[in-house]
Amino acid sequence: MEQSTKHIDILISEYRQYMEQRGYVKGYVCIKERELKKLRIFMEMREETVYSPEICRDFIANITSNGKRSDSAAIRKISQTPKALLEYAHYGFTAVRNTRRIFRYSGEIGEHIRAYIAYREQHFAKATVTSDRIYLERFNDYLKARECLRPHALTAEIILDFSGCLSDYSRSTIYCTLSAIRLFLAYLYEKGFIQSDLSIIVPKNSYRSEEKLPSLYSKEEVEKLLDSVDRKSPMGKRDYAIILLAARLGVRASDISGLEFASIDWQGNTISIIQQKTGKPANFPLLPEIGNAIIDYLKYARPVSDSRHIFLRTQSPYCRLNAGSMYNLANRCFASAGICSKRQRKRGLHALRHSLAGRLLENKTPYPVMTEVLSHATPETAREYIRVDMQALVQCALPVPAASFYSGGTAE
């Protein structure tokens, strides 16, 4: 598609309507409008009226150079809105992930997408289906802009053009989007909605997730993190209980977010959940310090709410914490504790889970026991942590053989 030549005010107004049609909540739309107001002021100062990639780049550079933070996470957050507007201006859709909104699909193809999603829900994990919703909505938005909303109107040219629109995304996003489209087109062909198998037209992507070492924090760093939490404030009481669950039991952030009152057996001192990642049940001991922290939060800090979930936002609307909130919570606590992220260690709650696994390895805990403690699907999963067990790796080191040197063509 050609670059938009619309006036910035018209573009922003249309983008607002797009977000409302996509089901974004009012508060989210208002936040985006405030951010775009800064962009509009920036363009007025430059006497520009048409948004372009150059203006987007200069605006982001201006904001990041004037701000106090320059880390990659802050830059990504600042860049999200101006880049999303640029995507909308060029392609008529955006790639922003918002899993809590309502997904809408248009035309006859939209009906087939809904049926396909319903089929996937019966066989795949919730997180996988949520990703399908996002990628297929993006595809549907593109087809709507091309006025191609009937299966028989799909062509190889349209599929390839859509693939070309993804060039500015990360390699992982391109890979996942193309995979989702390929499977959906194969579904349409199998059901007889299209005459030829267009899934073979979807470009192959050679992306492979690179192996990364788990982020580990020492026992002293974890204790420093816990000690730094302000347990006098409502937010601090909540954060302290959450961090304890991750640090002491290795509970995943998604499972902490979904923790319900029915999950805790106070008489039996156990926590029982169905893991969101694996769909399998898991039981954890309700350690005294964790139980006391949860009680402290429930009695003196949790907002009044009918929600069945234990941990809620501290501000209205008082709903459960989402994945982004859980990461921001942990990142904020790490920063408050003054724990530097050396070697590019991650600061999410999952890093605390990794750290617990590392300490279990140091104590020579057998893999089956680690699997039970961390609720892994298989013992093989726990073997990933052997890469960071430095004591065990040192014992595996082999002696370096003596080298042979040549002088004048004769070995000494």
C-alpha angles and dihedrals in degrees: 000000000000122000113270118253096191121131111263092243092054091045093052091047091052091046090054090053089048092054091048091050090050090057101252112161119253094249092054092049091050091052091052091048091054091051092048090050087065089052091051091051090049091053092047090055088053092043091237124144103175120069117230140168089259092055090046091053094045092047093052091046090050093050096046094046091053096043129089095233124065103166120126095252092055092047091051091051093048092046097050100083100043090045092048090052090050091051091050092048091052105035108015094243140065135223098220111138114227108159095180097063129089114267116222127193127191135217132355091314088055089058090052090049090054091050091047091050090050089053092049091050089064094055110026140057120271093247091054093050091047089056089049090054092053097046095043093047088054089052091046092051090053092049090049090054088050091047089238108131102138121082095231089058093062114111137178089250092058092048092050092045090054090049089053091055089064096063094104094055127092118274092250092052091049091049094049094044094050091046091053092048092047092053093046093051090049088052091052091051094046091051092048097245092125127037099221131041102254092175089085089060093061107103117251115242119208094203115138124181109250118235110250130190114247115254110249132191125194123246089253092053092050091051090048089052093052093045091053095059113106100234093182094072125071091240091048093052090052094044093048093055092047094049091048091055091053097040101041102033104021093233111173118247092242091055093047089051090051096044110133134193089249089059093070123076102195093183094050094037093230138124115214122189143158105239113238093211099050103017088229126124120256132188126204131184114251097231115207095245091050093047091048091049092051092048091049089053095045094048101041111017116025113104118242104267142144091224115129089216118095103214115057139171115275091226133052127309089054099208133138119289115261128216093269092051091050092053093046089050093055094041091052092050093049090051092048090051090054092235107156120220097233119179087020093286115181120246102208127113089260088068087063089052089051090048091054089051090051092054091048089055092049088055089052093244110180116249095244090055091048089050090053095046095047095036093234118176092233137006088246090070091063090055089073088077093061087084090069098041094104095178092056093043092054089056089055094056115121124218115258110242118236112266123236117228126201125216121182091348094301123107114234 
